[in-house]
């Protein structure tokens, strides 16, 4: 009983968070969806592409259920999974992510939580795992990148949050006052510690 509850709970959260990640692209221009927004080049469409490949590998290769989509070999990883080339469209990347969900969901639905898996890219002492550990890992990886996406999107146009239905109108004046209060506290603390 607890196993089914745990599986359903983790799977439900993964489904929710997948949608949240895609929502971060809503309403953005092609340039804003792709442009590097950090010194390391992190960008919103690249995060979606990366999370899609992570999910495809973990719920595919790890359980000997390869993705029906061609994937680059994990051994050849060169960071290109974290940005969209000019030849890749937003629709292609989003479509790949959605098809990956279907394949991942089938793996999750068909296997018990203790189903054995093997992660060849994990350190030698930890490659053998199970569906529960992989679900937890993929969920935490997805949540981590949603956090990145949230910060990037806030920097572009001020939009934050996990879902459109909870989004509130941006009050620029209140935000500026709040930020000024935090800035004041930071400067005051820095002066006190000097």
Secondary structure, 3 states (H helix, E strand, C coil): CHHHHHHHHHHHHHHHHHHHHHHCCCCCCHHHHHCCCCCCCCCHHHHHHHHHHHHHHHCCHHHCCCCCCCCCCHHHCCCHHHCCCCCCCHHHHHHHHHHHHHHHHHHHHHCCCCCEEECCCCCHHHCEEEHHHHHHHHHHHHHHHHHHHHHHHHHHHCCCCCCHHHCCCCCHHHHHHHHHHHHHHHHHHHHHHC
